[in-house]
Amino acid sequence: MRNFFGTMSIVAVSAAAAEAAMNTAAKLDTRMLVDMANMPKPNALREDNSDEMTGYEEATEEINLGRRAGMSMRFSRMQAQHAAFILAYGMGDVASSDNGSGTYLHLIKPTGDIMPPSFTMGARIGANIVGQRFRGNIVDSFKLTIERDKFAVLEAEILGSGALDTDYVDETLTASGTATTLTLANAVLDDDAENVQSVACELASGTWTETTCTGASGTAITVTAIAGASGTAKSWRVQYRTEQAWSALPAAVTEERLKMTDLTISIGGKFSLSGTAVTYSGGKSFGGGVTGFTWSYENASQIYGTPAGTGAYANEAIRGKRKQTLTLNRQLRDYIVQHLRDEVEYFTVRATLASENTFVGAHKYTVDLIWPRVVVRSAELGDDDGKLTEAAEIAVKEDATYGSVVAIIKNAVEEYAS
């Protein structure tokens, strides 16, 4: 029996290279350790004719408007590479540079282009159910959550054009009704009979009788003889998987997972940037008492078909006006954040995740995030087991020099979304 455990599924993406044009497949180069509940989903756009005068009480047709796709991509134990991939495609402006000793820095900022970069995504569903390739995907939004005694969690909403390739073939051929060997147009994937998922013979007009595939070798399959079938030529329908150029999905990149204790967070310092060199001085460092930090980033994207496109899938994507919000949850050990709210004072926030261990020399996996101009919108007081708390909502504004946010990520991967 085919293995349909969720843990056997694989998702891979074109992390390094963006699509040259939307729906033009890019090379799948990195396998992503996505939560198994989050699988790519083709979404059929369908209508029926229940609003037409057909002479029948109920709908008589299902009308196809093509397809879109989507995915909630959740990394429950975030690594620097996950942040680099999601931020690169979600924010759009990426400059990668060699940092020496096999390390690389990725400077990521919000793009001024309203046409977001797109990537290709491949998936194997279960161990051997089907292989899929989704072209034309964009990052619509993402949220980074860091909570006490937990790993950092990165969640992204992916929108897809619906351009879909699979390794699944539905083939009709002619052979004797008593045949026990059939020759297909394509080789069966891995010469594995389990990759032949349905074999049926039309013994009488409109009547299909199922049988079983017992072996596969190249384009030849062996099937169990159908009792009572005649030796005359019949139509056979075989559904099977065959190898595609993209079938062999890449390996995962292994990095240390990042967690709350890897986080340092400061507010109010003086910030400047030269290339990827950050100068940050002064400010207040928050350590003990911080129970959670989140960053939400929304692109308000749309994905749609255009004239001279195709009815099968979308061929253009556009983002709306960006929106970002920070949330800082901590024990009320001082009045600093409350005062910032009262004064409507603009300040800088810096949050840096640096791995506990080095990966080469003195280098640590690092996700360094800086918001040059923010303001406290609200700071609600609360209670946690008798201790006073505050939940600060911090609105992100666009700085005239550095924009709304700057991300610098360090790992051993050469480039993203290039």
Salt bridges, closest charged atoms under 4 A:
ASP35 OD2 - ARG74 NH1 2.78
GLU147 OE1 - LYS150 NZ 3.28
GLU155 OE2 - ARG74 NE 3.45
ASP165 OD2 - ARG133 NH2 2.98
ASP165 OD2 - ARG135 NE 2.91
ASP167 OD2 - ARG241 NH2 2.75
ASP170 OD2 - ARG237 NH2 2.55
ASP262 OD1 - LYS259 NZ 3.39
ASP334 OD1 - ARG330 NH2 2.33
ASP342 OD1 - ARG341 NH2 3.02
GLU356 OE1 - LYS259 NZ 3.10
ASP368 OD2 - ARG350 NH2 2.61
ASP385 OD2 - LYS387 NZ 3.93
GLU390 OE2 - ARG330 NE 2.58
